[in-house]
Amino acid sequence: RARRHAHGTLLDVGCGSRPFAPLFLGFAERYLGLDLPGSPDLSRRRPEVYGDAGWLPIRSGSVDTVLSLSMFDLVHEPARVLAEMRRILAPGGVLIVEFVQTVPVCRSSPDLWRFTRLGVERLLSDAGLEPVEIIKIGGLPGYVGSVSIGWLNRLNRGPWRLLTELPVRLLYILIQSIAEALDRFWVGSNEVMAHVIVARISP
């Protein structure tokens, strides 16, 4: 839903292995990746730019679309990062950013933040940005499903794993399918896993 807002030169901040790049084919004219040097999420294809999201090494007003997914819970200063993203946006540019609200804690990274919709709107306003579209991702059933899968993954250890791996993976699929079906009935709730925000510079 959010990709239809993308256009021109797109900068994926915290691009990692670029899992979202195929989604923007035909929307953005140019897709550039930015990440920290030595990031464990980088693939063989290196990003075009190495840099910190809080001090973007990008010229002001030079990017048409800024994309940042699965990153804001990891940054030290969310307000500063948003201000930097606003700085590099060209006139008429858009920001497409994910803010997690209710998700399991990530054990393999410095998981720092959770954001409610009101909190996100305040951060955007303080950075001189206004929402164009707010997309809810997942709900309470999705959260319960994610926690259940995490618990099963930790339980599925030891010498019996060769025998249990396939049945447990099939159980993952079942849990995810049920959670996704139940999430469709959770549309009106504020208990969501994340929000994807499309924003622009405030007039």
C-alpha positions in Angstrom: 0.0 0.0 0.0 2.8 2.4 0.9 4.9 1.9 -2.2 2.5 3.8 -4.5 3.8 7.0 -2.8 7.4 6.3 -3.7 9.0 8.2 -6.6 12.2 9.5 -8.0 15.4 8.6 -6.1 14.7 6.4 -3.1 17.1 6.0 -0.2 16.6 2.9 2.0 18.1 3.8 5.4 19.2 0.7 7.2 18.9 -1.3 4.0 20.6 -4.5 5.2 20.2 -7.2 2.5 17.6 -5.0 0.6 14.6 -7.4 1.1 12.1 -4.6 0.2 13.8 -3.5 -3.1 11.7 -5.7 -5.4 8.5 -4.1 -4.0 9.5 -0.7 -5.3 10.4 -1.7 -8.9 8.4 0.5 -11.2 7.7 3.1 -8.5 11.1 4.6 -7.6 13.3 5.4 -10.5 16.5 4.8 -8.5 17.0 2.6 -5.4 19.9 3.4 -3.1 20.9 1.6 0.1 22.5 3.0 3.2 23.7 1.1 6.2 26.4 1.0 8.8 29.8 -0.5 7.8 30.0 -3.9 9.3 26.3 -4.3 9.8 25.5 -8.0 10.3 22.5 -7.7 8.0 24.4 -6.7 4.9 24.4 -9.1 1.9 27.1 -9.6 -0.7 25.9 -6.5 -2.5 27.2 -3.6 -0.5 25.1 -0.4 0.0 25.8 2.6 -2.1 26.4 4.7 1.0 27.9 3.8 4.4 26.6 6.0 7.2 24.8 6.6 10.5 21.1 7.4 10.3 21.6 10.1 12.9 24.2 11.9 10.7 23.2 11.1 7.1 26.1 11.8 4.6 23.5 13.0 2.0 23.1 16.4 0.6 20.0 18.4 1.9 16.9 18.2 -0.3 18.4 15.6 -2.6 16.2 12.5 -2.1 12.6 12.1 -3.3 11.7 9.0 -1.1 13.2 8.0 2.2 12.4 4.4 3.2 13.2 2.9 6.6 11.7 -0.4 7.8 12.5 -2.5 10.8 15.0 0.1 12.1 13.6 2.7 14.4 13.4 0.4 17.4 17.2 0.1 17.1 18.4 3.7 16.8 19.6 5.7 19.8 17.9 9.0 19.0 14.7 8.6 16.9 14.0 12.3 16.9 17.4 13.1 15.5 17.0 10.4 12.8 13.7 11.8 11.7 15.1 15.3 11.6 17.9 14.1 9.3 15.4 12.3 7.1 13.4 15.5 6.7 16.6 17.4 5.9 17.5 15.2 2.9 13.9 15.2 1.5 13.4 17.1 -1.7 10.4 19.3 -2.1 7.4 17.0 -2.7 9.3 14.1 -1.2 7.9 11.4 1.0 9.0 9.4 4.0 7.9 5.7 4.4 8.8 4.5 7.8 7.9 1.6 10.1 7.4 2.1 13.8 6.9 -1.0 15.9 4.4 -0.9 18.8 3.8 -4.4 20.1 6.4 -7.0 19.0 8.5 -9.5 20.8 11.9 -8.1 22.0 14.7 -8.9 19.6 17.5 -10.7 21.4 20.1 -10.4 18.8 20.2 -6.5 18.5 20.0 -3.5 20.8 16.2 -3.3 20.8 15.5 0.1 22.4 12.0 1.5 21.6 8.3 0.9 21.1 6.0 3.5 19.5 2.3 4.2 19.9 0.5 6.0 17.1 0.2 9.2 19.2 3.9 9.0 20.0 4.7 8.6 16.3 2.5 11.6 15.4 4.3 13.7 18.0 7.8 12.7 16.7 6.7 13.5 13.1 5.3 16.9 14.1 8.4 17.8 16.1 10.5 17.0 13.0 8.3 19.2 10.7 6.6 16.2 9.0 2.9 15.3 8.6 1.3 11.9 8.0 -0.2 11.2 4.6 -1.2 7.7 5.3 -1.0 5.4 8.4 -1.1 1.7 7.8 -1.6 -0.7 10.6 0.4 -3.9 10.6 -0.8 -7.0 12.5 -2.7 -7.0 15.7 -2.9 -8.8 19.1 -3.3 -12.3 17.5 -0.2 -11.6 15.4 1.7 -10.7 18.5 0.6 -13.9 20.3 1.5 -15.9 17.2 5.0 -14.3 17.1 5.6 -15.0 20.8 4.4 -18.6 20.5 6.7 -19.2 17.5 9.6 -17.7 19.5 8.9 -20.0 22.5 8.7 -23.0 20.2 12.0 -22.1 18.6 13.7 -21.9 22.0 12.1 -25.2 23.1 13.2 -27.0 19.9 16.8 -27.6 20.9 19.0 -30.5 21.8 19.6 -34.0 20.3 16.0 -34.6 19.3 15.9 -31.6 17.0 16.6 -33.7 13.9 13.3 -35.4 14.5 11.3 -32.4 15.7 12.5 -29.7 13.2 10.0 -30.5 10.4 6.9 -30.9 12.6 7.8 -27.7 14.5 8.2 -25.8 11.2 4.8 -27.0 10.1 3.4 -25.8 13.4 4.9 -22.4 12.7 3.0 -22.2 9.5 -0.3 -23.2 11.2 0.2 -20.6 14.0 1.0 -17.9 11.5 -2.0 -18.8 9.4 -4.4 -18.7 12.3 -2.9 -15.4 13.6 -3.2 -13.8 10.2 -6.8 -14.9 9.9 -7.7 -13.6 13.4 -5.9 -10.3 12.7 -8.4 -9.5 9.9 -11.1 -9.3 12.7 -8.8 -7.0 14.8 -8.9 -4.1 12.3 -10.5 -1.4 14.6 -8.1 -2.0 17.6 -5.3 0.2 18.6 -3.4 -2.9 19.7 -1.2 -3.3 16.6 2.2 -4.8 16.0 3.5 -1.8 14.0 2.5 1.2 11.9 3.9 2.0 8.5 3.7 5.8 8.1 3.8 7.7 4.9 4.7 11.3 5.7 5.7 14.6 3.9 7.2 17.9 4.9 4.6 20.0 6.7 3.5 23.1 4.7 
